[in-house]
Amino acid sequence: MNPTYDFTGQVAFVTGAGSGMGLATARAFAEAGAAVTLADIDEAALQAATETLRDAGHQVLGVRCDVADEASVAAVIRATVEQFGRLDMAFNNAGIQVPPSDAADEPAEVFDRVNAINLRGVWACMKHELAQMRGQGSGAVVNCSSLGGLVGLPGRAAYHASKHGVLGLTSSAALEYAPRGIRINAVCPGTIATPMVTDMIDKGELDLAEAVANQPINRLGEAQEIAAAVLWLCSPDASFVVGVALPVDGGYTAR
């Protein structure tokens, strides 16, 4: 059984919140009493997710956001503070995967796109979240890296570069902001049963049996298992945890 938290009176912000790990985390924050801003580039998924949580009685705001556009990020953080008055917790989750490619053949535009979203997007979100949190003197940020931030895999150079970069951002900013009362950490999910992973399997970019076999727990992870890790990192129970890259990968990186 996962622990429960009381985030009543606090405000959370989640990117990539229209589905998968983002939606599971937004729901978990809301169920713990937080007001939550859901941000996603997919307007249809965002609207559906926001309405579902609102219909369940939660205090939520849905705002379309392209994390690759800093102005869009700044606007959604501003909207969050205007609506709810503060910002206490953030899960910078939005990201994409790209098809496997030989490192010698990968187009520059593919490298630029995956890093614009997975790396610069996290940088932009963290930048504007911290600008609000430092004025409050408190806050917790969790960035979404990946097992690909901890290891390398053939054919995944651009994606893994972006996820390694997230860990560099996390550790450096964590050292800078810990003395100011703000904790910054990262989660490194393994292969999780999300729409993105399902799409990769359907396109033949990921072999399901191989993915399961590579995780010693012998199954895919669930989105709510990532949400549980994020909520713990944002909670007082993790008050002495700063700058970690927490694998939530069924044992993949323990080998």
Buried (B, 14 or more C-beta within 10 A) or exposed (E): EEEEBEBEEBBBBBBBBBBBBBBBBBBBBBBBBBBBBBBBBBEEBBBBBBEBBBEEEBBBBBBBBBBBBBEBBBBBBEBBBEBBEBBBBBBBBBBBBBEBBEEEEBEEEBBEBBBBBBBBBBBBBBBBBBEBBBEEEBBBBBBBBBBBBBBEEEBBBBBBBBBBBBBEBBBEBBEEBEEBEBBBBBBBBBBBBBBBBBEBBEEEBBEBEEBBEBBEEEEBBBBBBBBBBBBBBBBEEBEEBBBBBBBBBBEBBEE
